[in-house]
Amino acid sequence: MINFLAQLITWINVPVNAAGRTLFGFIAVMPGWLSNTIISAVVGVLLLVVFKYTSNQRAIGAARDDIKAHLLALKLFKDSILVTLRAQGRVFRAAFLLLFYSVRPMLVMIVPVVLLLSQLALWYQARPLLPGEQALVTMKLPPDTTQLWPEVTLEPDDSFEVATGPVRIFDKREIIWKIKALQAGIHNLDFQVRGKSPGDETVQKRLVVGGGFVPVSVKRPGWQWSDILFNPLEKPFRPDSQVSSVSIDYPDRPGLTCGTDYWVIYFFIVSMVFAFAFKPVLKVRI
């Protein structure tokens, strides 16, 4: 089942990455706060439309009317304990029904929203290295302790230089380099992995150097469905690979609207604001 999920998400990432390059290319040419605001607003309205047509709007309306009616009863008959208890019970029942009626649209929306956030994270979660800046590169080997350590070489390139490494962390089965970025652009780190079984292997990891907004893949994932889902840009390592993952410790992107971790908070706030703003226009009951 785990292998099936990993393969399925790998297949899904191919068209999603292509769509992401087409739809989000404008992020590179405008301020981060503006691009995130535009995307969040559009997504908020689109999700509102999806909610309208995948939920039982009549039942939601009836539940909301029921809540209003019994809240009014609580005010009018507050001296009657029996009426108060009955009204409170019906308010809780209607609130539970509202939650129940929201399950179906949430299940419909959750997969596209996660795929969307994975694509946006490539732009906002980390920034590229600047020329002259250093970062750690970590290659993780499979957890099988009976497997011999391969000989790993990071091939030289004009886009970077190795400042330190390789350093082997035996208890974590990691090999670490510290590199210094030299040239702006999108490059590849090329590793030669030489082992007795299954043999020699050439491994690549995307390296992004420069300023502005460029898709940054922090990690080339292994054959784990969650890693593949949240690191969609690079092809995952197969289960029989001598390498489990390769990651680069890119710097955090500053900013409250488009910076590391903050961008997703801003995204949800703006999406909700626009969704509630357009709720009466589109006649949606939530």
N, C-alpha and C positions, 0 to 999 in steps of 0.2 A: 504493500500500500504506500509506504514512504517513497519507494523508488518511482511508483506511478505518479505521485504528486510532484516529485522533483522533475520528472520528465514532462508532465503536463504544464507546469509553470514555465519550464524552459521553452517549450513551444509557444506558449502564450506571450512570453516576453519579446519574441521576434516581431510580430506585428505591432505590439504595444510600443516598443522602442522606435519603430518606424513612424508610428503616429505621433509619438512624443517629439521626435525631431521636426516634424512638419508643423504641429500645433504650437509648440513652445519655442520655436526658433526666435520669436520676437523678444524673448527674455534677454537675449544677448545685447540688444540695441536700445534698451530703455532702463531707467532706474529700477532697482529691485523692488522698492516699495510700490511703485506704480504697476509693475507686471504682476506682482502677487495680489494686489488689490483687484485688478481686472479679472484675473483667473478666479479668485475667490468669489467675486460677485457673480460671474457667469455660472460657476459651478453651483452656487447657492440657489440661483433661480432654476437651473436645470434639475437639481435634486428636488426642488419644490414641485416641479411639474411631474417628475417621476413618482413622488409621493402621492400626488393627486390621482394619478391613473392606476396606481397599484394598491391603493387602500380603499376601504369601504367608507366613502365620504358620507353616505347617508347615516350609517351606524355611528360614525364619529360625531356627526352633528347631533344625533339623538342623545348620545352620551354627554356631550357638552351641555346641551339644553337641560338634561336631567340634573347635572351638577349645579347649574345656575338656579334651577327651581328649588332644589333642596337646600341650597345655601340661603335662599330667600326665606324658606320655611324656618331655618334655624334662627333667623332674626325675628320673624313674626311671632313664632311660638316658643320663644326661649324659656317661658315659664312652665312649659309642659315637658316633663322629663321624657315621657313616652314618645312624643313627637320628635323631640331633640335626638333621642337615640336612634329612632327609625330614620330620620333625615341624615344623620351622620353615617349610618350603615349604607344608605343608598349613595351617598357621596363617594364613599370608599369603593363601592361596587362599580360605579361609573368610572372612577379613576382607573381601576384595574382594567375595565373594558377598553379604555383609551390606550392603555399600555399594550393590551392584547392586539388591538387593531393596528398598532404600529409595527408589529413584528414582521409581517409580510413585506411591507415596503423597505424595512431596514435590511432584511435578508436579500432583497433585490439589489439594494444600493451598495452593500458592504464590499463586494468584490471589485466593482469598478472604482470605488473610492480608494481602496487600498492600492490598486494599480496606479491610480492617478497620483497618490501621495508618494509612491515609490519613484515615479518619474520626476515630480517636483523636487524631491530630495536630492536628485542629481544636480540640480541647479542651485539650491539654497542651503543645503546641509553643510557643505564645506567649500572652501575657496581653493583655487589652484595655488601651487607653489610659485613664489616670485623668484626671478633669477637671483642667485646667490643665497637663497634660503635652503635650509636643511630639513630633512624629514627622515623618519625611520621607515624602513621597508621590512615587513615581517612575512616570512614564508612559514606556513604551518604544515607539518607533515601529518599523515594519518596516525591515529592514536594507537595503532598496532605496534606494541613495544617489541614484538619478535622480529619485526622487519628491520633490516639493516639500514643505517643512515646512508643516504646516497651522497655522492660528491656533487655539490652544487656550485656553479660558477655564474656570476652576474657579468654578462658580456659588456665591455666598455662601449661608450657611445658619446658623441659630441654634446648631447643634450644634458648630461649630468656627469658627475664624478663621484666615486666612492670615497667617503671621508673615513668611515670605519666599517670593519667587518670583512668577512662574515663572522658573527658571533653565534655559537650554538647554545641554546638553552635546553639541556637534555631532559629535565623533568617536564617541560611544556612541549617538547618536540618542535621547537621553533628555531629558525635561522634568521638572524637580524642583520641588516646593513643600515648604515647611516649614509644617505646620499646628499649631494649638493646640486641643486638645479642650476643649469647654466644657460640654456636657450629656451626662449618662449615658444610655445607650440604644443601640439599633441604628439607624444612620443610613445615608444614601447620600451619597457624593461625586458630584456631577453635573458632568460636563465637556461643554462644547460644543466640538466639533472641526469647524472650518470649513476645508475644502480645496477646491481646484478640481476634484479627481477623487478619489473618485466623488461628492463633494458633502458637505453638512453631515451630522454624525453626533453623536448624543447618547450619551455613555458614562457608565456608573455603576460605582462601586466601593463595596463594603460597608465601613462604618466602625463599629467597636464601641468604645464608651466605657463604663467602669464597672469594678467589682471582681468578684471571684469567678470562677466558671467559666462561660464562654460560648463557643460555637464562634467561632473567630477565623480568618478567611480572610486569610492574609498576602498572597496574590497572586491577582488575576484573570488566568488564563493566556491565552496565545495558542493558535494552532492547532497545538500540538505534543503528541503523545500522552503523553509523560512528564510535562509540565507539567499537563495535564488530569488525569492519574491522581493526582498528588500534591497537587493543589489542586482538590478536587472540588466545593467548595461553590458557586462562582459559575460562571455560564455562560461558556465560553471565547469569545474574539474569533474571528470567522470569518476565513478567509484573505484576503478582500477588504476587511477593515477597515483604516482608517487608523491603528489602534492595535494594537500587538503584545501589550502587557500593562500592567497597573497594579498596583503593589505598595505596601504600607504597611510601614514599618519599625517594627513593633510591638516592645515590650520583651520580653526573655526572661522566662519564668516561672521563679521560683526554686524549688528543691527537688530532692532526689535521687530521690524516688519519683514525682513528677508534674511535674517542671520540664523546661525546654527541653533536648532531646536525652537527658537522663537517664531520662526516663519510658520510652523504648523499651528501654533496657538493663534497667530494673527489670521491665518487662513480660515480656521473654524469660526473665529469671532466675526469676520467680515461676511463669511458665507451665511451665518445665522442672521446677521443684521439684514442682509439683502433678501433672504428668504422670508423673513417676517414683514419686511417692507412691501414685498410683492404679493404677500398672502391675500390681502383683500382684492388686489387687482386681478389675480388669477382665480379668485374665489375658491381658495383651498382651506379646508378645515383640518386643523392639526390637534 
